[in-house]
């Protein structure tokens, strides 16, 4: 390993997670700080009885869990080496779960893990079918420096320890609970006005209108909100939130598939706060068409991320040439754009090249343009490729745009320990 001293990041598949390889990394890679261990395809673990060394300077550790392999034999061997960790990702098997209920195994002992990692600032528990509120309580009791907690798609989380979490973790600024089973009665008990929370994701939860209104009117410092796919998010919630003055620091808003929000309520909100937004998602709503976007785009002058349209077939057509031209004229700082409309609903002319040229020339920071696969996608992709911008235009099948890039400390690759 001639490059050993310079190695800082490594990803290991299950075939290479052996005591021999880990010993080599520990002895010859003194500057290794980021590691990913992929156990997701494992049917059985290697023998770690001889594991006596492990990289000790790790700040970032990502473990992709197996559905059936118990990790305690391996984890017990590394607990003494990972007390300096600041970022921990445990990736579960959410996407592999079948509809039929199967027996759930706690393949990692979270209560022992939290004792070995007191310096964690970011904890990401993604799609782990055994994680519940007791595990959140365990981490909050030991990780006093916690700044970001993500439990997206952990369906057993109901929020019963949320009040305790926010009382203990005074530094907590980011809380992501997309796809959990949150219950309104628990969130109504939380003292939101006393916490430091700035970024919140409660997408696809069953929170009531009362709970959403109570929460948003008592969270003064919120700069990021994702609250789509919630039946309880209606005009009265948006109006109460706006009247409280709490959206004054807001820079990112995602209200995907909020069918109970009217076009008028959204327009009023954007007239007041649209100019401060860096990211806006109004996708998945059939009543929000290009007419509203044409009206509000002159307000969204600071937008970096925009998510538009729905994949449901509409009774009206979207005049995409005019829309792209308006985006190019008003959103010079745009970095990511997604148009979800069905290809059959996109009406464009032979002169579309001019509108595409305009957005390509004026939006020089554009890194990603996602479109439904179809004729318009082919035309747009060819235009950008002729200008040697090969990776910008992508299909919705392979890529989706998110406001997550706008976190203060993005929990992925941009998070600096």
C-alpha positions, -999 to +999 in steps of 0.1 A: +000+000+000+024+027-013-004+053-012-013+043+024-003+076+042-024+096+018-056+075+019-085+093+036-116+076+023-123+040+015-153+018+006-152-019+014-176-045+000-183-076+021-156-096+004-129-073+017-142-068+052-117-092+068-094-089+098-064-090+075-076-060+054-086-040+085-052-047+101-035-034+070-056-002+070-050+004+107-012+000+104-005+016+070-032+043+067-027+067+096-048+095+079-079+074+071-109+094+084-138+082+062-149+046+058-179+028+043-185-009+051-211-026+029-227-057+046-259-054+026-254-085+004-238-106+031-252-140+040-226-146+066-197-127+082-161-135+081-144-147+113-134-116+133-120-134+164-085-124+154-094-087+148-070-067+171-067-034+152-090-009+134-085+026+120-085+050+150-088+084+134-122+078+118-146+108+118-171+093+094-184+057+094-211+044+071-224+008+076-248-008+051-267-034+072-277-068+062-313-080+066-303-112+085-267-110+096-262-100+133-233-075+135-225-078+172-195-101+168-179-075+145-191-044+163-178-056+197-143-058+182-143-022+170-160-003+198-127+007+214-115+023+182-144+045+171-149+069+201-138+097+179-166+093+154-185+125+145-207+112+117-225+079+117-247+064+089-265+032+094-283+022+062-310-003+065-329-025+041-360-004+036-360-007-002-358-045+000-387-050+024-416-070+009-452-062+016-456-095+036-447-090+072-415-109+082-397-113+115-376-082+122-341-087+136-321-061+156-289-068+137-270-040+155-271-033+192-278+005+192-276+008+230-240-005+230-231+015+200-242+048+215-219+042+245-189+038+222-196+070+202-201+099+226-188+125+202-214+120+174-227+152+157-246+136+129-266+104+132-284+090+101-305+059+106-320+053+072-347+027+065-339+005+095-370-016+103-361-022+139-353+013+150-379+029+173-381+057+198-360+039+224-330+040+201-335+078+196-337+081+234-305+061+237-285+083+214-298+115+229-288+104+264-251+100+254-244+123+224-246+158+239-230+173+208-258+160+185-265+185+157-284+164+131-306+134+135-322+116+106-346+086+109-361+087+075-382+056+067-378+041+101-415+032+103-415+023+141-406+058+152-438+075+166-422+105+183-428+094+220-393+106+230-392+138+209-398+160+239-369+145+257-347+145+227-351+183+222-346+190+259-313+171+260-299+180+226-297+218+228-275+219+197-299+199+175-305+220+144-316+193+119-343+167+124-354+145+095-384+121+100-396+114+065-419+084+062-421+077+099-452+069+120-453+102+140-483+107+162-496+142+167-502+138+205-465+134+211-454+164+190-480+186+207-461+181+240-428+194+226-416+228+236-407+239+201-401+276+211-372+265+234-353+244+208-327+254+183-342+235+154-337+251+119-343+222+095-373+199+097-386+171+075-420+155+083-429+144+048-454+115+044-465+115+081-500+115+095-497+147+115-530+166+121-538+201+111-538+211+148-503+196+153-488+212+122-502+246+131-490+244+167-455+233+156-449+258+129-462+288+148-438+279+177-406+273+157-391+307+153-358+298+136-369+274+108-350+278+076-358+244+060-392+227+059-403+196+040-439+188+047-453+172+016-478+143+014-497+153+045-535+156+043-535+179+074-513+206+057-540+230+044-546+267+038-553+274+075-519+260+085-501+280+058-520+312+068-513+307+106-476+301+099-474+332+077-492+354+103-469+342+130-439+357+112-418+324+117-411+319+079-389+350+080-357+329+080-370+303+055-348+294+026-361+260+015-397+247+013-411+215-001-448+209-002-449+179-025-484+164-031-502+188-007-535+185-024-554+204+004-534+236-003-551+260-027-534+279-055-544+311-039-529+303-005-496+293-021-495+324-042-501+347-012-473+329+007-448+332-022-457+369-027-445+375+009-416+351+012-407+339-023-378+363-028-359+348+002-363+311-010-333+292-024-353+260-029-390+254-037-408+222-044-445+223-055-446+190-072-473+163-073-503+187-074-525+187-104-539+221-097-505+238-097-497+243-134-474+265-154-498+295-150-489+298-113-452+293-119-452+320-146-467+344-120-443+336-092-411+331-110-403+369-111-404+367-073-381+337-070-349+356-080-327+338-055-338+302-063-311+275-066-335+245-066-369+243-082-392+212-084-422+216-106-450+194-120-468+161-115-465+128-133-502+124-133-518+131-167-534+165-169-564+178-188-544+208-199-510+212-216-479+228-202-463+255-224-428+244-216-410+269-239-424+299-222-418+283-188-381+276-195-377+311-209-392+326-177-369+305-155-339+316-175-348+353-172-356+352-135-334+325-118-298+332-128-285+313-097-304+281-105-284+249-098-310+221-100-343+220-118-369+192-121-399+191-144-421+161-134-449+166-160-458+137-182-442+140-217-476+140-233-485+172-213-455+191-225-463+213-255-433+227-273-426+240-308-399+237-334-384+268-319-378+251-285-341+252-291-341+290-285-357+286-250-333+257-242-303+278-254-315+307-231-316+286-200-282+269-208-265+303-214-281+323-186-282+296-159-244+288-159-245+272-125-271+246-136-258+212-126-289+191-130-320+193-152-344+163-147-371+156-172-395+127-179-382+104-206-397+115-239-393+137-270-386+169-250-360+152-229-342+140-261-342+175-276-330+192-244-302+166-238-289+169-273-288+207-270-267+205-238-244+178-252-236+199-282-224+226-258-202+199-241-224+198-209-228+161-210-241+154-174-267+181-168-298+167-184-311+135-168-343+114-167-366+111-137-359+074-138-323+078-128-323+111-108-345+132-085-339+167-072-342+175-035-338+205-013-315+185+010-285+201-007-295+233+011-288+220+046-264+241+066-243+210+070-253+186+043-254+151+059-237+135+029-204+143+013-204+180+021-206+176+059-173+188+073-163+173+106 
